């Protein structure tokens, strides 16, 4: 329950409290998910559980609305970099490595295990 950020422990872990910063989220969950839905098949359950409730996500205090990238912005970068460069940068991201490109270079000190 603590991983959700909705609850916090007090008194050496003997008491559970609702995180006051997440009151809106708790209220939303209680309003929309208080009754348990019965499912006839596993597929029905997985179809239900696989849907993302964007309204719920938006209530979280740690959630920041994604920045909208326009098609023109994406095309600008696609025209700027060759496919092999884009692919190499994606591998760098996956391995939490900093880029060698001056535009894309970022410090990896904030990334776990980074040393730049």
VOBA-1610 file (N, C-alpha, C; in pm, whole numbers, padded with zeros to 5 digits, always signed):
BEGIN
Unk+00083-00120+00000Unk+00000+00000+00000Unk+00086+00125+00000Unk+00204+00119+00062Unk+00289+00236+00065Unk+00343+00272-00073Unk+00362+00174-00158Unk+00414+00201-00292Unk+00321+00288-00374Unk+00192+00287-00344Unk+00098+00370-00418Unk+00116+00517-00385Unk+00173+00547-00269Unk+00187+00686-00226Unk+00060+00739-00162Unk-00043+00656-00155Unk-00170+00698-00097Unk-00171+00683+00055Unk-00083+00601+00107Unk-00080+00573+00250Unk+00059+00599+00305Unk+00066+00633+00431Unk+00195+00648+00498Unk+00185+00580+00634Unk+00300+00540+00684Unk+00306+00473+00814Unk+00350+00572+00921Unk+00294+00555+01039Unk+00335+00635+01154Unk+00361+00541+01271Unk+00420+00595+01374Unk+00440+00517+01497Unk+00520+00392+01476Unk+00631+00404+01405Unk+00716+00288+01381Unk+00648+00181+01298Unk+00552+00220+01216Unk+00483+00126+01128Unk+00360+00064+01190Unk+00322+00110+01308Unk+00204+00052+01374Unk+00074+00118+01329Unk+00083+00236+01269Unk-00037+00309+01228Unk-00030+00340+01079Unk-00143+00333+01013Unk-00153+00365+00870Unk-00239+00490+00858Unk-00190+00587+00780Unk-00264+00709+00754Unk-00279+00728+00604Unk-00386+00797+00565Unk-00400+00839+00426Unk-00310+00959+00406Unk-00232+00958+00300Unk-00144+01068+00266Unk-00231+01189+00233Unk-00222+01296+00312Unk-00309+01412+00292Unk-00285+01481+00158Unk-00169+01461+00098Unk-00143+01520-00034Unk-00218+01447-00144Unk-00270+01328-00113Unk-00339+01247-00212Unk-00487+01231-00180Unk-00544+01323-00105Unk-00685+01314-00068Unk-00776+01309-00190Unk-00748+01389-00291Unk-00831+01390-00413Unk-00829+01252-00480Unk-00714+01188-00481Unk-00703+01055-00542Unk-00781+00952-00463Unk-00767+00956-00331Unk-00841+00863-00246Unk-00992+00882-00266Unk-01037+01006-00268Unk-01179+01035-00290Unk-01226+00981-00425Unk-01144+00998-00529Unk-01179+00950-00664Unk-01192+00797-00664Unk-01096+00730-00600Unk-01098+00584-00595Unk-01222+00535-00522Unk-01253+00596-00408Unk-01371+00556-00332Unk-01500+00579-00412Unk-01505+00689-00484Unk-01624+00721-00561Unk-01643+00626-00679Unk-01533+00590-00747Unk-01543+00516-00872Unk-01514+00366-00863Unk-01448+00322-00755Unk-01408+00182-00748Unk-01451+00113-00618Unk-01549+00169-00547Unk-01589+00112-00419Unk-01658-00024-00435Unk-01733-00042-00543Unk-01799-00171-00562Unk-01714-00257-00655Unk-01705-00382-00619Unk-01624-00477-00695Unk-01706-00538-00808Unk-01653-00533-00928Unk-01721-00587-01045Unk-01689-00736-01058Unk-01791-00816-01081Unk-01770-00960-01104Unk-01745-00984-01252Unk-01656-01078-01284Unk-01622-01109-01422Unk-01652-01254-01450Unk-01705-01281-01568Unk-01738-01418-01608Unk-01614-01494-01654Unk-01521-01422-01720Unk-01401-01488-01774Unk-01277-01408-01739Unk-01164-01474-01750Unk-01036-01406-01727Unk-01017-01295-01830Unk-01058-01320-01954Unk-01043-01218-02058Unk-01119-01091-02022Unk-01241-01103-01970Unk-01317-00985-01928Unk-01240-00908-01820Unk-01183-00983-01726Unk-01106-00918-01619Unk-00985-00844-01677Unk-00910-00911-01764Unk-00790-00848-01820Unk-00825-00731-01911Unk-00936-00737-01982Unk-00981-00623-02061Unk-01012-00505-01970Unk-01078-00532-01859Unk-01113-00425-01762Unk-00987-00368-01697Unk-00901-00454-01646Unk-00784-00409-01571Unk-00679-00345-01662Unk-00686-00375-01793Unk-00590-00320-01887Unk-00621-00179-01933Unk-00740-00128-01897Unk-00775+00008-01936Unk-00710+00107-01841Unk-00655+00213-01894Unk-00591+00317-01813Unk-00694+00424-01780Unk-00710+00450-01652Unk-00802+00554-01607Unk-00723+00685-01598Unk-00725+00762-01706Unk-00646+00886-01709Unk-00697+00988-01608Unk-00826+00983-01574Unk-00878+01073-01471Unk-00817+01042-01336Unk-00798+00914-01308Unk-00734+00873-01182Unk-00589+00920-01179Unk-00517+00899-01286Unk-00376+00938-01292Unk-00362+01090-01273Unk-00453+01165-01330Unk-00447+01311-01321Unk-00468+01361-01179Unk-00529+01280-01091Unk-00551+01324-00953Unk-00426+01312-00867Unk-00328+01234-00911Unk-00207+01213-00830Unk-00124+01339-00824Unk-00076+01373-00704Unk+00000+01497-00688Unk+00135+01490-00759Unk+00189+01369-00779Unk+00319+01356-00845Unk+00307+01354-00996Unk+00184+01345-01046Unk+00162+01337-01190Unk+00178+01474-01254Unk+00251+01477-01361Unk+00263+01600-01440Unk+00211+01566-01580Unk+00124+01650-01628Unk+00068+01630-01761Unk+00180+01625-01864Unk+00175+01529-01957Unk+00283+01519-02055Unk+00288+01641-02146Unk+00409+01675-02185Unk+00428+01785-02279Unk+00384+01737-02416Unk+00309+01818-02484Unk+00261+01781-02617Unk+00367+01816-02721Unk+00403+01718-02801Unk+00499+01739-02908Unk+00424+01741-03039Unk+00447+01844-03116Unk+00376+01855-03243Unk+00445+01770-03349Unk+00370+01738-03450Unk+00424+01660-03562Unk+00540+01736-03627Unk+00528+01868-03637Unk+00633+01948-03699Unk+00764+01939-03619Unk+00752+01938-03486Unk+00872+01926-03402Unk+00939+01790-03424Unk+00858+01684-03427Unk+00914+01551-03451Unk+00980+01542-03587Unk+00915+01596-03689Unk+00973+01593-03823Unk+01104+01670-03831Unk+01114+01780-03756Unk+01238+01858-03752Unk+01355+01770-03706Unk+01332+01692-03598Unk+01439+01608-03545Unk+01464+01486-03631Unk+01359+01432-03693Unk+01378+01319-03783Unk+01463+01362-03902Unk+01441+01484-03951Unk+01521+01535-04063Unk+01661+01574-04019Unk+01679+01605-03891Unk+01810+01646-03839Unk+01903+01526-03819Unk+01846+01415-03772Unk+01927+01297-03741Unk+01895+01182-03835Unk+01998+01109-03872Unk+01982+00988-03951Unk+01924+00878-03860Unk+01862+00778-03923Unk+01801+00670-03847Unk+01902+00600-03755Unk+02022+00578-03801Unk+02123+00509-03720Unk+02156+00591-03594Unk+02159+00723-03606Unk+02184+00809-03489Unk+02069+00799-03390Unk+01948+00801-03440Unk+01830+00790-03353Unk+01832+00656-03280Unk+01863+00550-03353Unk+01868+00417-03294Unk+01977+00410-03187Unk+02092+00468-03214Unk+02202+00468-03116Unk+02162+00545-02990Unk+02093+00657-03007Unk+02049+00736-02892Unk+01946+00659-02808Unk+01860+00584-02875Unk+01762+00504-02801Unk+01832+00394-02721Unk+01936+00335-02777Unk+02013+00236-02702Unk+02081+00302-02582Unk+02132+00423-02601Unk+02193+00497-02489Unk+02092+00518-02377Unk+01970+00558-02414Unk+01866+00578-02314Unk+01835+00450-02239Unk+01824+00340-02314Unk+01791+00212-02252Unk+01899+00168-02154Unk+02024+00204-02184Unk+02137+00166-02099Unk+02175+00276-02001Unk+02095+00383-01997Unk+02117+00497-01907Unk+02255+00559-01927Unk+02295+00567-02054Unk+02423+00629-02090Unk+02397+00767-02147Unk+02490+00859-02124Unk+02479+00992-02180Unk+02515+00989-02328Unk+02458+01083-02402Unk+02483+01092-02545Unk+02617+01159-02572Unk+02675+01129-02688Unk+02795+01200-02733Unk+02757+01323-02814Unk+02631+01334-02853Unk+02582+01446-02931Unk+02567+01568-02841Unk+02620+01683-02884Unk+02616+01804-02801Unk+02473+01850-02771Unk+02381+01830-02862Unk+02242+01872-02840Unk+02172+01777-02742Unk+02199+01650-02755Unk+02129+01550-02675Unk+02201+01513-02546Unk+02322+01561-02529Unk+02400+01524-02412Unk+02335+01577-02285Unk+02321+01488-02190Unk+02270+01526-02058Unk+02357+01457-01955Unk+02361+01517-01839Unk+02435+01456-01730Unk+02359+01334-01682Unk+02428+01226-01652Unk+02362+01106-01601Unk+02376+01094-01449Unk+02416+01202-01382Unk+02428+01194-01236Unk+02295+01169-01170Unk+02187+01212-01233Unk+02054+01189-01176Unk+02000+01051-01209Unk+02068+00978-01295Unk+02025+00844-01334Unk+02101+00745-01248Unk+02030+00647-01198Unk+02092+00546-01110Unk+02217+00489-01173Unk+02326+00498-01101Unk+02450+00442-01148Unk+02527+00532-01243Unk+02475+00649-01278Unk+02542+00739-01369Unk+02663+00804-01306Unk+02763+00838-01389Unk+02886+00896-01334Unk+02924+01026-01400Unk+02853+01070-01502Unk+02890+01195-01571Unk+02863+01315-01481
//
